[in-house]
Amino acid sequence: MAGQRRIRHSGAVEGKPVIASIVRTSDLPPADRFAWWRKVIDQDLTPTRTTSEHTGDFRAQAVFLGLDRIQVSDLTIPTLQCRRTPTLIRRCDPERYQLALVKSGVVGMTRGRSEARLQAGDFILYDTSHPFDFHAVAENRSAQLTILHLPRTALPLPANRVDPLLGQRLGAAGTGAILASCLDSLVVAALADSLSVPDTARLGPVVRDLATAFLGHHADPEDHLPPEPRQQALISHIQVFIEHRLGDPALSPAVIAEAHHISVRYLHKLFERQDATVAAWIRRRRLERCRHDLGDPALATRSVHAIAARWGFTRAEHFNRTFRAEYGATPGEYRRAISTGHL
């Protein structure tokens, strides 16, 4: 499709799952941009009636990232209005919650008799099963927001606790700041084509748990969320923290505990349910990253030592021994087997 670039994991071939899609109206003639954008949004997100004062030269970009059952969309748009009508709902309803984070510009949402006005850093929850009016006012030519699309059945919170939050401005303090940081990192990773298919399978539950903790807090600030989901949300954030720092040789349980204001002892207790110690989790993720890079044709000229160093292994002998213990071959042997099609 013109204007659309699909990103697969590095080294992927035709027929492999699509990780992310980037669409840009600037790839099309100005006269075709707005109609094409409306078609893409209706197909990939939720059908709405969209209008804009910039139809003659509509400049917008969208990043779509699939994470197992959920989806993340990052939109950069000019001033526009979207209306979800009862007719459109009857025609197509994916029955999803949509949690939007405003990153720039001013956003307004009208749902029934409630109205909300949001600025950068605010969240708002709405759903596909009820009418709404949405408008975004661009600042410096564009507004930007990231939307987390969650099937209703994916949230371990009862609807009678979540639905009162629909259409309400939700502040991003506490768990909201953690969720916002996670969403930002996912968009950056999608744009950089640095996510693999296994990464998305692992990150989907992480993002869901963070969203659950965030919505649970707003549904009942008096701790409505049970202890187990709260702990899982903390573990999920710690895993994201680890993922972003795998290349740092100084990453350790002490560093992780300090960053999350918990004791090392409590950190180890959290990981008892992960079937691995903290150190083992870090080592496994580093090895998985190295294995991925060793099998990537685009990195064929990069040395084994450089790949190991990229992911936090500073001693070649230790890396070779650890890699062989995990995969039954040295890094060099594994790379040769991949390149010759013997794996």
C-alpha positions in Angstrom: 0.0 0.0 0.0 1.4 3.4 -0.9 2.4 5.5 2.1 2.8 2.4 4.3 6.0 0.7 5.5 5.7 -2.6 7.4 8.5 -3.5 9.8 9.5 -7.0 10.5 12.1 -8.3 12.9 15.6 -8.0 11.6 16.4 -10.7 9.1 12.8 -11.6 8.5 11.6 -13.0 5.2 8.3 -12.9 3.4 5.6 -14.8 5.3 6.9 -13.9 8.7 4.6 -12.0 11.1 4.5 -8.2 10.8 5.8 -6.5 14.0 4.9 -2.9 13.2 3.5 -0.7 10.5 4.3 3.0 9.8 2.0 5.0 7.6 2.8 8.5 6.4 0.5 10.7 4.3 3.5 12.6 3.0 4.3 9.7 0.7 1.1 10.5 -1.3 0.0 13.5 -3.4 -1.7 16.2 -1.2 -5.1 15.7 -2.8 -5.2 12.0 -1.8 -3.9 12.2 1.7 -7.0 12.8 3.8 -9.2 10.2 2.2 -6.4 7.6 2.4 -5.8 8.5 6.1 -9.5 8.0 7.0 -9.4 4.6 5.3 -6.3 3.5 7.1 -7.6 4.6 10.5 -11.0 2.9 9.9 -9.3 -0.3 9.0 -6.5 -0.5 11.5 -8.2 1.3 14.5 -11.9 2.0 14.9 -14.3 3.4 12.2 -15.1 7.1 12.9 -16.4 10.1 11.0 -13.3 12.3 10.7 -13.2 15.9 9.6 -10.3 18.4 9.4 -9.6 21.9 8.2 -6.4 20.5 6.6 -8.0 18.2 4.0 -6.2 19.9 1.1 -2.7 18.9 2.5 -3.2 16.5 5.4 0.1 15.7 7.0 -0.1 12.8 9.5 1.8 9.7 10.6 0.8 6.6 12.5 2.8 3.7 14.0 0.9 0.5 14.7 2.5 -2.1 16.9 0.9 -5.5 17.8 1.7 -7.0 21.2 -0.1 -10.4 21.3 -3.8 -9.5 22.1 -3.3 -5.8 22.5 -2.1 -3.0 20.1 -0.3 0.2 20.5 -0.9 3.1 18.1 1.1 6.3 18.0 -0.5 9.1 16.0 1.0 12.4 14.9 -1.9 14.5 13.4 -3.0 18.0 12.5 -6.1 19.6 14.0 -9.0 17.2 13.4 -12.3 15.9 14.8 -13.5 12.3 15.1 -17.0 11.1 15.9 -18.0 7.6 16.8 -21.7 7.2 16.1 -24.3 4.6 17.0 -24.6 3.7 13.3 -20.8 3.0 13.2 -21.0 1.0 16.4 -23.7 -1.2 15.1 -21.7 -1.7 11.9 -18.5 -2.7 13.6 -17.6 -2.9 17.3 -14.3 -4.7 18.3 -15.4 -4.2 22.0 -12.1 -2.7 23.1 -11.1 -0.2 25.7 -8.8 2.5 24.4 -6.4 4.3 26.7 -5.0 7.4 25.1 -1.9 9.3 26.3 -1.6 12.9 25.1 2.0 13.7 24.2 1.5 17.1 22.6 -1.3 19.4 21.6 -4.7 19.8 23.3 -7.3 17.0 23.1 -11.0 17.2 24.0 -13.4 14.3 24.5 -17.2 14.4 24.8 -18.9 11.2 25.9 -22.6 11.6 26.7 -22.9 14.5 29.1 -19.3 14.4 30.2 -16.5 16.5 28.7 -12.8 16.3 29.3 -10.0 18.5 28.2 -6.5 17.0 28.1 -3.0 18.3 27.7 0.4 16.7 27.3 0.9 14.0 30.0 -2.8 13.3 30.5 -4.5 9.9 29.9 -8.1 9.3 28.9 -10.1 6.0 28.7 -12.8 5.5 26.2 -14.2 2.4 24.4 -15.5 1.4 21.0 -18.9 0.4 22.2 -20.3 3.8 23.1 -20.5 7.1 21.0 -17.9 9.8 21.6 -16.7 13.0 20.0 -13.0 13.5 19.9 -11.1 16.6 18.8 -7.4 17.4 18.7 -5.9 20.8 18.4 -2.4 20.8 17.1 0.5 22.8 18.6 3.4 23.6 16.2 1.5 22.0 13.3 0.7 18.7 15.0 -0.7 16.9 18.0 0.6 13.5 19.1 -1.0 10.8 21.2 -0.3 7.2 21.9 -3.3 4.8 22.2 -3.3 1.5 24.0 -6.1 -0.8 22.6 -7.2 -3.4 25.1 -9.9 -6.0 24.5 -12.4 -5.8 27.3 -11.8 -9.5 28.1 -8.0 -8.8 28.5 -8.4 -6.7 31.7 -8.6 -8.6 35.0 -10.8 -5.8 36.4 -14.6 -5.9 36.6 -16.3 -3.7 34.1 -18.4 -2.1 36.9 -15.1 -0.7 38.3 -13.5 0.3 34.9 -16.5 1.8 33.1 -17.0 4.8 35.4 -13.6 6.0 34.3 -14.7 6.2 30.6 -14.4 9.8 29.3 -12.5 11.0 32.4 -9.2 12.7 32.5 -6.7 10.4 34.3 -3.5 11.9 35.7 -0.2 10.2 34.9 1.4 10.3 38.3 2.7 7.1 39.9 1.8 4.1 37.8 0.7 6.4 35.0 4.2 7.8 34.7 5.6 4.2 34.5 3.0 3.3 31.8 3.7 6.4 29.8 7.4 5.7 29.9 6.8 2.1 28.7 4.6 3.3 25.8 7.2 5.8 24.8 9.9 3.2 24.8 7.7 0.8 22.7 7.1 3.4 20.0 10.9 4.2 19.9 11.7 0.5 19.6 9.1 0.1 16.8 10.5 3.0 14.8 14.0 1.6 15.3 12.9 -1.9 14.2 14.5 -3.4 17.3 11.7 -5.7 18.4 11.5 -9.4 17.5 8.4 -11.6 17.5 9.3 -13.2 20.8 9.8 -9.7 22.3 6.2 -8.7 21.4 4.8 -11.9 22.9 6.6 -11.1 26.2 5.9 -7.4 26.2 2.1 -7.7 25.6 1.4 -9.1 29.2 3.8 -6.5 30.6 1.9 -3.6 29.1 -1.4 -5.1 30.1 -0.3 -5.5 33.7 0.9 -1.9 33.8 -2.4 -0.7 32.4 -4.3 -2.8 34.9 -2.4 -1.3 37.8 -3.0 2.2 36.4 -6.7 1.7 35.9 -7.0 -0.2 39.2 -5.6 2.7 41.0 -8.0 5.2 39.4 -10.9 2.8 39.9 -10.3 2.7 43.6 -7.4 4.7 45.1 -8.0 2.8 48.3 -6.3 -0.2 46.9 -9.0 -1.9 45.0 -6.4 -3.8 43.0 -5.6 -7.1 44.7 -2.0 -7.6 45.9 -1.1 -10.2 43.2 -1.8 -7.9 40.2 0.0 -5.1 42.0 3.1 -7.3 42.4 2.9 -8.4 38.8 2.7 -4.8 37.6 5.9 -4.1 39.6 7.6 -7.2 38.1 6.5 -6.1 34.7 8.0 -2.7 35.1 11.2 -4.2 36.4 11.4 -6.4 33.4 11.0 -3.4 31.1 13.7 -1.6 33.1 16.0 -4.6 32.6 15.2 -4.9 28.9 16.3 -1.3 28.3 19.6 -1.7 30.1 20.8 -5.1 28.9 23.8 -3.5 27.3 25.0 -2.0 30.6 27.6 -4.3 32.1 26.9 -2.7 35.5 23.3 -3.8 35.6 22.8 -5.8 38.8 20.1 -6.7 41.4 21.4 -3.8 43.5 21.0 -1.3 40.7 17.5 -2.6 39.9 16.4 -2.6 43.5 17.6 1.0 44.1 15.9 2.3 40.9 12.6 0.9 42.1 13.0 1.9 45.8 12.8 -1.7 47.1 15.3 -3.9 48.9 17.4 -6.5 47.0 15.8 -9.1 49.2 12.3 -8.1 48.1 13.5 -8.0 44.5 14.7 -11.6 44.7 11.3 -12.6 46.4 9.4 -11.1 43.4 11.4 -13.1 41.0 10.8 -16.4 42.8 7.6 -16.7 40.7 9.5 -16.2 37.4 11.4 -19.5 37.5 14.7 -17.6 37.4 16.8 -15.5 39.7 17.2 -11.8 38.8 20.8 -12.5 37.6 19.6 -15.5 35.6 16.8 -13.5 34.0 19.3 -10.8 32.9 21.7 -13.4 31.6 19.0 -15.2 29.6 17.7 -12.0 28.0 21.2 -11.0 27.1 21.9 -14.4 25.5 18.6 -14.2 23.6 19.6 -10.8 22.2 23.0 -12.1 21.2 21.5 -15.2 19.5 19.1 -12.9 17.6 22.0 -10.7 16.4 24.2 -13.6 15.5 21.5 -14.9 13.2 20.8 -11.5 11.6 22.2 -11.3 8.0 22.4 -7.5 8.4 24.9 -7.9 11.2 27.0 -10.6 9.4 30.1 -8.3 9.4 29.9 -7.5 13.0 32.3 -9.5 15.2 31.1 -11.9 17.8 32.9 -9.9 20.4 31.1 -6.7 19.3 27.7 -8.4 19.5 28.5 -9.7 23.0 29.7 -6.3 24.2 26.5 -4.7 22.8 24.5 -6.8 25.2 26.6 -6.5 28.3 29.1 -9.3 28.0 32.6 -7.9 28.6 34.7 -11.1 28.7 34.9 -13.2 25.6 35.7 -16.5 27.4 32.7 -16.0 29.8 30.4 -15.2 26.9 31.5 -18.2 24.8 31.1 -20.6 27.8 27.7 -19.2 28.8 26.4 -19.2 25.2 27.5 -22.8 24.7 26.0 -24.0 28.0 22.6 -22.4 26.9 22.5 -23.4 23.2 24.9 -26.3 22.8 27.3 -24.5 20.4 29.8 -21.6 20.6 28.7 -18.3 19.2 30.8 -18.8 16.1 29.5 -22.3 15.5 25.9 -21.0 15.9 26.5 -18.2 13.4 28.0 -20.5 10.8 25.2 -23.0 11.2 22.6 -20.2 10.7 24.4 -18.8 7.6 24.6 -22.3 6.0 21.0 -23.2 6.8 21.9 -26.0 9.2 19.7 -24.6 12.0 
